[in-house]
């Protein structure tokens, strides 16, 4: 598969507290709402809400 196929579903996850980009993940194109996950932020040193941001 071409590289562009892999990149289509790739999204950055941004910490809602410190606003830093910590994770990259994939999501389904059919999903209309932005992805929100509770992940560990190494700068805040705690679990915070991470929201999908533009790549």
Secondary structure, 3 states (H helix, E strand, C coil): CCHHHHHCCEEEEEECCCCCEEEEEECCCCCCCCCEEEEEECCCCEEEEEEEECC
